[in-house]
């Protein structure tokens, strides 16, 4: 059905919770490998551990991939040539493959109770030996009727395989064991199901987290027993916290990617940031567009050691992406981020405000703090002036005097950026003050905000009436 040379990758999450950056990175790398090769990227839900399933997480996973722009070509909600893409709907497939193994004498019914298996485990622990089920393999197992686990009958040996990220590895026969293929509840284990599905779905590259490396000897044994050629493997190193000393946890910012979008991070920032967690293209480039990633990504440039998650870099990168947006694009994206005070504001006025704010936005959610005073009258707060290093050096009567002089000259100024700039420059000369003093003072008096865009631009957008009124309010408010 498929071109045998076509690259096919998959992302195979279990619907057990939200998608954090580590999961998204795996998905993104698999997506990039497929897109680069003109292949297909498949989404598959691995829901065979019913006890761990979280209601709503399947929808949440899909929403997260959509939010970042990781599009899949086949998947649970869109179908495809190998549907269904949900493991719990593929039980008959696993049964068929299990039967092949039974027929070949490579699978058998586990006759022990869970308590008995636990005893073997404890016994091994007491003897300080690794637990291997195959040491207890029954001589004459009963026929498998589905009420007990079905186990793989291993033939331990050593394997050598190549991992696109981790390099070449030779495994030890000692760790190959008789693992469970199908549980007594009728569901397959991940260990079995993913191999069946990857084979049936013609997956060429298995890209997943490094926690699966230790099971590779068993997987290789199973591919062999099933007569399958194994796919290309790439195991991703962990993502570490900012200090680089432990695995990234929820407290270090491993939050839901949808939360980042809600907090005003752009999808393209998330894509670029996540791609560069442990990958670079060999140059100094730090920020990549989606097309650049598709063109440049390669698994062999993913570093083997853990990648540090640096939230400050994420913030910086978001500012870079925001700055590059066209005004029209930015306008569309900030629709839900305006302060309440802007609700009834004129669109053209909002556009002017946005033009000024664009360079200063680190996230879209910064918009209210940066722009509220353009829409609502700010309340004078002289503590801002008293806490300012330059302004605290002169006393209140001088503050007032300077604001009065400024008001007078501004009254006879055209409110264009150029003329305002000229007036302000002249004012520096006539007052003998430094820009850091005079301009900060005027800025506070008309915005009462901790930061604002350049003064002449701010005044021009606010307009003559509001600017002068605010100066007057400031003068009389102390
Ligand atoms: N269902 C596995 C998980 O969520 C997927 C691992 C894989 O990609 O094969 O960890």
Boltz pocket constraint, residues with backbone or C-beta under 6 A from the ligand:
constraints:
  - pocket:
      binder: B
      contacts: [[A, 10], [A, 11], [A, 12], [A, 13], [A, 14], [A, 46], [A, 190], [A, 194], [A, 207], [A, 208], [A, 209]]
      max_distance: 6.0
